[in-house]
Amino acid sequence: MQIKNILEKAISDAANFMIENGIFKLNENDKLPEILLEVPPKKEFGDFATNFAMQSAKIFHTNPKKIAEELRNKIESDHLAMKMSGKTEWLEKIEIAGAGFLNFYLKPTVIYDTFEKIFNNENYGQLANKNNEKIQVEYVSANPTGLLHVGHGRGAAAGSAIVNIMRAAGYNVEAEYYINDAGNQMNNLAKSVNARYLEHFQKNVEFPEDGYHAADIIDTTERIIQEHGDKFLNLSEDERLKILGDLAYIDKMSELKKDLANFKVNFDVWFSERTLHPDKINSAIKILRDNGTIYEKDGALWLNSTKYGDDKDRVVVRENGEPTYLAADIAYHKNKFERGFEKIINIWGADHHGYVCRVKAAMSALGFDAEKLQILFLQMVALYRGGELVKMSKRTGNSITLRELMEEVGTDAARYFFLMRSMESQLDFDLDLAKKKSADNPVYYVQYAHARICSIFRQTLEMKIFIDEKPNFNLLTHSSEIDLINKIIDYEDEIEKAAQDYAPQKMTRYVYELAALFHAFYRDCRIIGVEKDLASARLALIKVTAHVIKHALNLLGVSAPESM
């Protein structure tokens, strides 16, 4: 158990003891506030501090200082009993400050005992399984009609990092891609490739008004021609459209999966919208019609979503009998619940805010707990080069593709930069900074810390300087060493918080701060040329540091190079 967990338990046990023994009274519907522990800004204020006494004053109807005094007395009493029974001591003293802050001063040996456990744990950073609760995260889910653009890239980075972090935190998570492979967009893809196919063979053809004009359509067509030649020229228009549409779909999915794999994104399930048509959609609509949530008006079928807080009702089946996107989404989310997911997380673009209410309305009407469906929103990305906004691709004249971004700055930089800000914040992506090989570039700065540690180990190996079987961590007394150890001790708590908040930016911040502390250690603490036991302890410290940096970068989908 880490020291923060020990402190939290000590405070919780003391508070519950006071309630059970009538020292403080708790009303039936009241709950104890969350115990928040912080590292004070100055060492003289202790190793940890909490404002729990002030937060609980309202429910205990007691002065915070009085609560703080009772907590301190109980915790110190329990710790004395622990000492007398021969158990490990961890507490030096508790001081009350200000309006009721509790400042905890730990035994100097606590940090070393905690770090020794981490050093001996090869799986540090992988938390115990929470439960068997099934969680699904669905993200990207772009139409298979063109290349992924940088907006998709941000969603891909965020979604895959959230999945990685949640799995490290012990959650049972499944990643899914919803393939929008039905409807007009697929018809338009077939028409577009058909037109480029005929153009290639010098046939007069008018490009469809609603077709796709991007260069990747020409690329797809050329790949089809390379494999099949002109054998579709003499087919009827309908036959050719069907065949070219199917081949284009296969090609687009292949390119999409290739880009995602290169971006270190993998999915457990690729769910095709086509599997919902028509049976699953009709089944969902029938249930909603039978319970009165869908009604007919002007020849169309409407979802009564205003009943659930929407600003207006929504069409699910058009007058011509064609289902809308909403109809497919209702059937899709019904399918998710039927697969037994206890929590369903969708990552959508910010322009889909208005869509949430109608999908949740349908889930409630179908008898599911709509609160199990959580939507995370992703803001736009703005690319800058030379201080100027970059709007268009040099090659195509259209939006910058994820593929082009990876080619320009590399996968590691692209992923790290996408993950530095919360998804809810618009991201200004500095292309020039992402390519810099200097400490100004945050991903380079972090990766260089790992590479530098690997370099140290190569040097010490040549000089036959090794880590002892049981390093003496008590020798690590320099402030740079203590700061580094404390940061490492916080790692699993940081994973937990990032998982709970779906916040990969917390991991980028953590690993950057850890790298900064290592660079300070490197400046202040020599390994080569110091006494053998101290060198061994310092090598052990940086070995764990390298492990944590690599582990954190892996969660972000970023590599940890051994040389740079």
C-alpha positions as CSV (number, residue, x, y, z in Angstrom):
1,M,0.0,0.0,0.0
2,Q,1.4,3.4,-1.0
3,I,1.8,6.1,1.7
4,K,-1.0,8.2,0.3
5,N,-3.3,5.3,0.6
6,I,-2.1,4.7,4.2
7,L,-2.8,8.4,5.1
8,E,-6.2,8.3,3.5
9,K,-7.1,5.2,5.4
10,A,-5.8,6.6,8.7
11,I,-8.0,9.8,8.2
12,S,-11.0,7.8,7.2
13,D,-10.7,5.4,10.1
14,A,-10.3,8.3,12.5
15,A,-13.4,10.1,11.2
16,N,-15.5,6.9,11.3
17,F,-14.3,6.2,14.9
18,M,-15.5,9.7,15.9
19,I,-18.9,9.1,14.3
20,E,-19.3,5.6,15.8
21,N,-18.4,6.8,19.3
22,G,-20.7,9.9,19.2
23,I,-17.9,12.4,19.2
24,F,-19.4,13.9,16.0
25,K,-22.8,13.2,14.6
26,L,-23.5,12.5,11.0
27,N,-27.1,12.9,9.7
28,E,-28.5,9.9,7.9
29,N,-28.2,11.4,4.4
30,D,-24.9,13.0,4.9
31,K,-21.6,11.6,3.5
32,L,-18.1,12.2,4.4
33,P,-16.3,14.4,1.9
34,E,-13.6,13.0,-0.3
35,I,-10.2,12.9,1.4
36,L,-7.8,15.0,-0.7
37,L,-4.1,14.9,0.0
38,E,-1.7,17.4,-1.5
39,V,2.1,17.9,-1.4
40,P,2.6,21.3,0.3
41,P,4.5,23.9,-1.7
42,K,7.2,24.1,1.0
43,K,8.9,21.3,2.8
44,E,8.4,23.0,6.2
45,F,4.6,22.4,5.8
46,G,5.1,18.7,5.8
47,D,5.1,15.9,3.3
48,F,1.3,15.8,2.8
49,A,-1.5,18.1,3.8
50,T,-5.3,17.8,3.8
51,N,-8.2,20.2,4.3
52,F,-10.6,17.4,5.3
53,A,-11.4,19.0,8.6
54,M,-12.6,22.1,6.9
55,Q,-14.5,20.2,4.2
56,S,-16.3,18.1,6.9
57,A,-17.2,21.0,9.2
58,K,-20.6,21.5,7.6
59,I,-21.8,17.9,8.2
60,F,-20.2,17.6,11.6
61,H,-21.5,21.1,12.6
62,T,-18.2,21.7,14.4
63,N,-15.3,24.1,14.2
64,P,-12.7,22.8,11.8
65,K,-9.9,23.2,14.3
66,K,-11.7,21.0,16.8
67,I,-12.2,18.3,14.1
68,A,-8.5,18.6,13.1
69,E,-7.5,18.1,16.8
70,E,-9.7,15.0,17.2
71,L,-8.4,13.6,13.9
72,R,-4.8,14.2,14.9
73,N,-5.2,12.7,18.4
74,K,-6.9,9.5,17.0
75,I,-4.3,9.0,14.2
76,E,-1.4,9.6,16.6
77,S,-3.0,7.1,19.1
78,D,-3.4,4.5,16.4
79,H,0.1,5.0,15.2
80,L,1.5,4.6,18.7
81,A,-0.4,1.3,19.0
82,M,1.1,0.3,15.7
83,K,4.6,1.1,17.0
84,M,4.1,-0.8,20.2
85,S,2.9,-3.9,18.3
86,G,6.1,-3.9,16.3
87,K,4.6,-2.8,13.0
88,T,6.3,-0.4,10.6
89,E,6.2,3.3,11.7
90,W,5.4,5.9,9.1
91,L,4.4,9.0,11.1
92,E,6.8,11.6,12.5
93,K,4.2,14.2,13.6
94,I,1.0,15.9,12.6
95,E,0.6,19.7,12.9
96,I,-2.5,21.8,12.6
97,A,-2.2,24.9,10.5
98,G,-4.4,27.8,9.5
99,A,-8.1,27.2,9.7
100,G,-7.8,23.5,10.2
101,F,-5.2,22.1,7.7
102,L,-3.6,18.8,8.8
103,N,0.1,18.7,7.9
104,F,1.6,15.2,8.0
105,Y,5.4,14.8,8.5
106,L,6.6,11.3,7.7
107,K,9.4,9.2,9.0
108,P,12.4,9.6,6.7
109,T,12.5,5.9,6.1
110,V,9.0,5.8,4.7
111,I,9.9,7.1,1.3
112,Y,12.8,4.6,1.0
113,D,10.6,1.7,2.1
114,T,8.0,2.7,-0.5
115,F,10.6,3.1,-3.2
116,E,12.2,-0.3,-2.4
117,K,8.8,-2.0,-3.1
118,I,8.5,-0.1,-6.4
119,F,12.1,-1.1,-7.4
120,N,11.2,-4.8,-6.8
121,N,7.9,-4.6,-8.7
122,E,8.5,-5.3,-12.4
123,N,4.9,-4.5,-13.2
124,Y,4.9,-1.1,-11.6
125,G,2.2,1.0,-13.4
126,Q,-0.2,-1.9,-13.9
127,L,-2.9,-1.7,-11.3
128,A,-5.0,-4.5,-10.0
129,N,-8.2,-5.4,-11.9
130,K,-11.1,-3.4,-10.7
131,N,-13.9,-5.8,-11.5
132,N,-15.4,-7.6,-14.4
133,E,-17.4,-4.6,-15.5
134,K,-17.3,-4.4,-19.3
135,I,-16.5,-0.9,-20.7
136,Q,-16.6,0.0,-24.4
137,V,-14.8,3.0,-25.9
138,E,-15.8,3.9,-29.5
139,Y,-13.8,6.5,-31.3
140,V,-12.7,7.8,-34.8
141,S,-15.5,6.0,-36.7
142,A,-14.9,8.1,-39.8
143,N,-16.7,7.4,-43.1
144,P,-14.6,5.0,-45.3
145,T,-14.7,7.4,-48.2
146,G,-11.5,9.3,-47.9
147,L,-8.2,9.6,-45.9
148,L,-8.3,10.4,-42.2
149,H,-7.6,14.1,-41.5
150,V,-5.9,15.7,-38.5
151,G,-9.2,16.0,-36.6
152,H,-9.6,12.2,-36.9
153,G,-6.0,12.0,-35.7
154,R,-6.7,13.8,-32.5
155,G,-9.6,11.5,-31.8
156,A,-7.5,8.5,-32.6
157,A,-4.7,9.6,-30.3
158,A,-7.2,10.5,-27.5
159,G,-9.3,7.3,-27.8
160,S,-6.4,4.9,-27.9
161,A,-4.6,6.6,-25.0
162,I,-7.8,6.5,-22.9
163,V,-8.1,2.8,-23.6
164,N,-4.4,2.2,-22.7
165,I,-4.7,4.2,-19.5
166,M,-7.9,2.6,-18.4
167,R,-6.5,-0.9,-19.0
168,A,-3.4,0.1,-17.0
169,A,-5.7,1.2,-14.2
170,G,-7.3,-2.2,-14.1
171,Y,-10.5,-1.7,-16.2
172,N,-11.9,-4.2,-18.6
173,V,-12.0,-2.1,-21.8
174,E,-12.9,-2.9,-25.4
175,A,-12.1,-0.5,-28.2
176,E,-14.5,-0.3,-31.2
177,Y,-14.6,1.4,-34.6
178,Y,-18.1,2.0,-36.1
179,I,-17.8,1.8,-39.8
180,N,-20.2,4.1,-41.5
181,D,-20.5,2.0,-44.6
182,A,-24.2,2.4,-45.5
183,G,-26.1,5.2,-47.0
184,N,-25.5,8.0,-49.6
185,Q,-21.8,8.4,-48.8
186,M,-21.1,4.9,-50.1
187,N,-23.2,5.5,-53.2
188,N,-21.2,8.8,-53.8
189,L,-18.0,6.9,-53.3
190,A,-19.0,4.4,-56.0
191,K,-20.0,7.2,-58.4
192,S,-16.8,9.1,-57.8
193,V,-14.6,6.1,-58.5
194,N,-16.7,5.1,-61.5
195,A,-16.2,8.6,-63.0
196,R,-12.4,8.5,-62.4
197,Y,-12.3,5.0,-63.9
198,L,-14.0,6.1,-67.1
199,E,-11.8,9.2,-67.3
200,H,-8.7,7.0,-67.1
201,F,-9.8,5.2,-70.2
202,Q,-10.7,8.5,-72.0
203,K,-14.4,8.1,-71.8
204,N,-16.6,11.2,-71.7
205,V,-18.1,11.4,-68.3
206,E,-19.6,14.1,-66.1
207,F,-18.2,14.0,-62.6
208,P,-21.1,13.6,-60.1
209,E,-22.1,16.8,-58.4
210,D,-22.1,15.2,-55.0
211,G,-19.0,13.1,-55.7
212,Y,-15.6,13.2,-53.8
213,H,-13.0,15.3,-55.5
214,A,-10.0,14.6,-53.3
215,A,-6.8,13.1,-54.9
216,D,-7.1,9.9,-52.8
217,I,-10.1,9.0,-55.0
218,I,-7.8,9.0,-58.0
219,D,-5.3,6.9,-56.0
220,T,-8.0,4.4,-55.2
221,T,-9.1,4.2,-58.8
222,E,-5.5,3.7,-60.0
223,R,-5.0,0.8,-57.6
224,I,-8.1,-0.8,-58.9
225,I,-7.0,-0.3,-62.5
226,Q,-3.6,-1.8,-61.7
227,E,-5.2,-5.0,-60.4
228,H,-8.2,-5.3,-62.8
229,G,-7.4,-3.2,-65.9
230,D,-10.3,-2.3,-68.2
231,K,-12.4,-5.4,-67.7
232,F,-15.3,-3.4,-66.2
233,L,-15.6,-1.0,-69.1
234,N,-18.2,-3.0,-71.0
235,L,-20.4,-3.7,-68.0
236,S,-23.7,-1.9,-67.6
237,E,-23.6,1.3,-65.5
238,D,-25.3,-0.4,-62.5
239,E,-23.0,-3.5,-62.6
240,R,-19.9,-1.3,-62.9
241,L,-21.1,1.0,-60.0
242,K,-21.7,-2.1,-57.8
243,I,-18.3,-3.7,-58.5
244,L,-16.3,-0.5,-58.3
245,G,-18.1,0.6,-55.2
246,D,-17.3,-2.7,-53.5
247,L,-13.6,-2.5,-54.6
248,A,-13.3,1.1,-53.5
249,Y,-14.8,0.3,-50.1
250,I,-12.2,-2.5,-49.6
251,D,-9.4,-0.2,-50.7
252,K,-10.5,2.7,-48.5
253,M,-10.8,0.4,-45.4
254,S,-7.3,-1.0,-46.2
255,E,-5.8,2.5,-46.3
256,L,-7.7,3.6,-43.2
257,K,-6.5,0.7,-41.2
258,K,-3.0,1.2,-42.5
259,D,-2.9,4.8,-41.3
260,L,-4.3,3.9,-37.9
261,A,-1.8,1.1,-37.5
262,N,1.0,3.5,-38.4
263,F,-0.5,5.8,-35.8
264,K,-0.3,3.0,-33.2
265,V,-4.1,2.7,-33.0
266,N,-5.7,-0.8,-32.9
267,F,-9.3,-1.8,-32.4
268,D,-10.8,-4.9,-30.9
269,V,-13.9,-4.7,-32.9
270,W,-14.7,-3.2,-36.3
271,F,-18.5,-2.9,-36.4
272,S,-20.1,-2.4,-39.8
273,E,-23.2,-0.2,-40.1
274,R,-24.4,-2.5,-42.9
275,T,-25.1,-5.3,-40.4
276,L,-27.8,-3.1,-38.9
277,H,-29.8,-2.7,-42.2
278,P,-32.6,-3.5,-42.3
279,D,-33.5,-6.0,-39.6
280,K,-31.9,-4.4,-36.5
281,I,-33.1,-1.0,-37.5
282,N,-36.6,-2.2,-38.1
283,S,-36.6,-4.1,-34.8
284,A,-35.6,-1.0,-32.8
285,I,-38.2,1.2,-34.6
286,K,-40.9,-1.4,-33.9
287,I,-40.2,-1.4,-30.2
288,L,-40.3,2.4,-30.1
289,R,-43.5,2.6,-32.2
290,D,-45.2,0.1,-29.9
291,N,-44.4,2.1,-26.8
292,G,-45.4,5.4,-28.4
293,T,-41.9,7.0,-28.6
294,I,-42.0,7.0,-32.4
295,Y,-45.0,8.4,-34.2
296,E,-46.0,9.0,-37.8
297,K,-46.4,12.5,-39.3
298,D,-46.4,13.8,-42.9
299,G,-45.5,10.3,-44.1
300,A,-42.3,10.1,-42.0
301,L,-41.6,8.5,-38.6
302,W,-40.5,10.8,-35.8
303,L,-38.8,10.2,-32.5
304,N,-40.6,12.0,-29.6
305,S,-37.3,13.2,-28.2
306,T,-38.8,16.4,-26.8
307,K,-40.3,14.2,-24.1
308,Y,-36.7,13.7,-22.9
309,G,-35.5,17.3,-23.1
310,D,-34.6,17.7,-26.8
311,D,-35.6,21.0,-28.4
312,K,-37.6,19.3,-31.2
313,D,-38.6,15.8,-32.3
314,R,-36.4,14.0,-34.9
315,V,-37.1,12.1,-38.0
316,V,-35.9,8.5,-38.0
317,V,-37.5,7.3,-41.2
318,R,-38.0,9.7,-44.2
319,E,-41.1,9.9,-46.3
320,N,-39.5,7.7,-48.9
321,G,-39.0,5.0,-46.4
322,E,-35.2,5.5,-46.0
323,P,-33.9,5.5,-42.4
324,T,-31.9,8.5,-41.2
325,Y,-28.5,8.3,-39.6
326,L,-30.4,8.6,-36.3
327,A,-32.3,5.3,-37.0
328,A,-29.0,3.5,-37.5
329,D,-27.5,5.0,-34.4
330,I,-30.5,4.0,-32.3
331,A,-30.1,0.4,-33.5
332,Y,-26.3,0.5,-33.0
333,H,-26.5,1.7,-29.4
334,K,-29.3,-0.8,-28.7
335,N,-26.8,-3.4,-29.9
336,K,-24.1,-2.0,-27.6
337,F,-26.3,-2.4,-24.5
338,E,-27.4,-5.8,-25.6
339,R,-23.8,-6.9,-25.7
340,G,-23.6,-6.3,-22.0
341,F,-21.5,-3.2,-21.6
342,E,-21.9,-1.6,-18.2
343,K,-20.4,1.7,-19.5
344,I,-20.4,2.9,-23.1
345,I,-18.0,5.8,-23.9
346,N,-18.3,7.6,-27.3
347,I,-15.8,10.2,-28.5
348,W,-17.5,12.6,-30.8
349,G,-16.7,15.8,-32.6
350,A,-17.8,19.0,-30.8
351,D,-20.4,19.6,-33.5
352,H,-22.4,16.6,-32.3
353,H,-23.5,18.2,-29.0
354,G,-27.1,18.4,-30.1
355,Y,-27.1,14.7,-31.0
356,V,-26.6,13.4,-27.5
357,C,-30.1,14.0,-26.2
358,R,-31.9,12.2,-29.0
359,V,-29.7,9.1,-28.8
360,K,-30.1,9.0,-25.0
361,A,-33.8,9.6,-25.4
362,A,-34.1,6.5,-27.6
363,M,-32.1,4.4,-25.2
364,S,-34.3,5.4,-22.3
365,A,-37.4,4.6,-24.3
366,L,-35.9,1.2,-25.2
367,G,-35.6,0.5,-21.4
368,F,-31.9,0.9,-21.0
369,D,-30.1,3.1,-18.5
370,A,-29.0,6.0,-20.6
371,E,-26.7,7.3,-17.9
372,K,-24.4,4.4,-18.8
373,L,-23.8,6.1,-22.2
374,Q,-21.2,8.8,-21.8
375,I,-20.2,11.2,-24.6
376,L,-16.7,12.8,-24.7
377,F,-16.4,15.8,-27.0
378,L,-13.3,16.6,-29.1
379,Q,-12.5,20.1,-30.2
380,M,-10.9,21.2,-33.4
381,V,-7.2,21.2,-34.3
382,A,-5.5,24.2,-35.8
383,L,-2.1,23.6,-37.5
384,Y,0.5,26.4,-37.6
385,R,3.7,26.6,-39.6
386,G,6.0,29.6,-39.3
387,G,3.4,31.3,-37.1
388,E,0.8,31.1,-39.9
389,L,-2.4,29.0,-39.9
390,V,-2.2,26.0,-42.3
391,K,-5.5,25.3,-43.8
392,M,-4.9,23.2,-46.9
393,S,-2.8,20.3,-48.0
394,K,0.0,21.2,-50.4
395,R,-0.7,18.0,-52.3
396,T,-4.5,18.0,-52.6
397,G,-5.6,21.5,-51.8
398,N,-8.0,20.0,-49.2
399,S,-7.7,19.4,-45.4
400,I,-4.4,18.1,-44.1
401,T,-4.5,14.4,-43.7
402,L,-3.2,12.4,-40.8
403,R,-0.9,10.6,-43.2
404,E,0.7,13.9,-44.2
405,L,1.1,15.0,-40.6
406,M,2.9,11.7,-39.7
407,E,5.2,12.2,-42.6
408,E,6.1,15.7,-41.6
409,V,6.5,15.5,-37.8
410,G,6.5,11.8,-37.1
411,T,4.0,9.6,-35.2
412,D,5.5,10.2,-31.8
413,A,5.3,14.0,-32.0
414,A,1.9,14.0,-33.5
415,R,0.4,11.8,-30.8
416,Y,2.2,13.6,-27.9
417,F,1.1,17.1,-29.2
418,F,-2.5,15.9,-29.7
419,L,-2.5,14.6,-26.1
420,M,-1.0,17.7,-24.4
421,R,-4.4,19.5,-24.0
422,S,-7.7,18.2,-22.8
423,M,-10.1,17.1,-25.6
424,E,-12.5,19.8,-24.7
425,S,-9.9,22.5,-25.5
426,Q,-9.1,23.7,-29.0
427,L,-5.6,22.6,-29.9
428,D,-3.1,24.9,-31.7
429,F,-0.5,22.5,-33.1
430,D,2.9,24.1,-33.9
431,L,4.4,22.0,-36.7
432,D,7.8,23.7,-36.4
433,L,8.0,23.0,-32.7
434,A,7.0,19.4,-33.2
435,K,10.0,18.9,-35.5
436,K,12.6,20.6,-33.3
437,K,15.3,18.4,-31.8
438,S,15.8,20.4,-28.6
439,A,14.5,20.8,-25.1
440,D,11.9,23.3,-26.4
441,N,10.0,20.3,-28.0
442,P,8.2,18.5,-25.1
443,V,8.2,15.1,-26.6
444,Y,11.9,15.3,-27.6
445,Y,12.6,16.5,-24.0
446,V,10.9,13.5,-22.5
447,Q,12.3,11.0,-24.9
448,Y,15.8,12.4,-24.4
449,A,15.5,11.7,-20.7
450,H,14.9,8.0,-21.4
451,A,17.7,7.9,-24.0
452,R,20.1,9.6,-21.6
453,I,19.4,7.0,-18.9
454,C,20.1,4.2,-21.4
455,S,23.3,5.9,-22.3
456,I,24.3,6.1,-18.6
457,F,23.8,2.3,-18.3
458,R,25.9,1.7,-21.4
459,Q,28.7,3.7,-19.8
460,T,28.4,2.0,-16.4
461,L,28.3,-1.4,-17.9
462,E,31.6,-0.7,-19.7
463,M,33.1,0.5,-16.4
464,K,31.6,-2.5,-14.5
465,I,29.5,-0.3,-12.2
466,F,26.4,-2.3,-11.3
467,I,23.2,-2.2,-9.2
468,D,23.6,-4.2,-6.0
469,E,21.1,-7.0,-5.3
470,K,19.7,-4.8,-2.4
471,P,20.6,-1.2,-3.0
472,N,20.8,1.1,0.0
473,F,18.2,3.7,-0.9
474,N,18.8,5.5,2.4
475,L,21.9,7.0,0.7
476,L,19.6,9.0,-1.6
477,T,19.4,12.2,0.4
478,H,19.9,15.0,-2.1
479,S,16.8,17.1,-2.8
480,S,16.9,16.1,-6.5
481,E,16.9,12.4,-5.6
482,I,14.0,12.9,-3.1
483,D,12.0,14.9,-5.6
484,L,12.5,12.2,-8.2
485,I,11.5,9.4,-5.8
486,N,8.4,11.2,-4.7
487,K,7.3,11.8,-8.3
488,I,7.8,8.1,-9.1
489,I,5.8,7.1,-6.0
490,D,2.9,9.2,-7.4
491,Y,2.8,7.4,-10.7
492,E,0.0,4.8,-10.1
493,D,-2.2,7.5,-8.5
494,E,-1.7,9.6,-11.7
495,I,-2.8,6.6,-13.8
496,E,-5.8,6.2,-11.6
497,K,-6.8,9.9,-11.9
498,A,-6.2,10.0,-15.7
499,A,-8.4,6.9,-16.1
500,Q,-11.2,8.2,-14.0
501,D,-11.3,11.5,-15.8
502,Y,-10.6,10.2,-19.3
503,A,-7.7,12.6,-19.3
504,P,-4.6,11.5,-21.2
505,Q,-3.3,15.1,-20.9
506,K,-2.6,14.3,-17.2
507,M,-0.1,11.6,-18.4
508,T,1.7,13.9,-20.8
509,R,2.0,16.5,-18.0
510,Y,3.2,13.8,-15.5
511,V,5.8,12.3,-17.8
512,Y,7.1,15.8,-18.7
513,E,7.5,16.7,-15.1
514,L,9.2,13.4,-14.3
515,A,11.7,14.0,-17.2
516,A,12.4,17.5,-15.8
517,L,13.1,16.0,-12.4
518,F,15.5,13.5,-14.0
519,H,17.3,16.2,-15.9
520,A,17.7,18.0,-12.6
521,F,19.0,14.9,-10.9
522,Y,21.5,14.4,-13.8
523,R,22.8,17.9,-13.3
524,D,23.1,17.5,-9.5
525,C,24.0,13.9,-8.8
526,R,26.9,12.0,-10.3
527,I,27.0,8.2,-10.7
528,I,30.4,7.6,-12.2
529,G,33.2,8.6,-9.8
530,V,31.2,8.3,-6.5
531,E,31.3,5.7,-3.8
532,K,30.2,2.2,-4.9
533,D,27.0,1.9,-2.7
534,L,25.8,5.4,-3.7
535,A,26.4,4.7,-7.4
536,S,24.4,1.5,-7.0
537,A,21.5,3.3,-5.3
538,R,21.5,6.1,-8.0
539,L,21.6,3.5,-10.8
540,A,18.6,1.8,-9.2
541,L,16.8,5.1,-9.0
542,I,17.3,5.9,-12.7
543,K,16.4,2.4,-13.7
544,V,13.0,2.8,-12.1
545,T,12.8,6.3,-13.7
546,A,13.4,4.8,-17.1
547,H,10.8,2.2,-16.5
548,V,8.2,4.8,-15.6
549,I,9.0,7.1,-18.5
550,K,8.8,4.2,-20.9
551,H,5.6,2.9,-19.3
552,A,3.9,6.3,-19.4
553,L,5.0,7.0,-23.0
554,N,3.6,3.5,-24.0
555,L,0.3,4.5,-22.5
556,L,0.3,7.6,-24.7
557,G,1.3,5.5,-27.8
558,V,4.7,7.2,-28.0
559,S,8.1,5.3,-28.2
560,A,10.9,5.5,-25.7
561,P,14.1,5.4,-27.7
562,E,17.3,4.1,-26.2
563,S,19.5,6.6,-28.1
564,M,18.9,9.9,-29.8
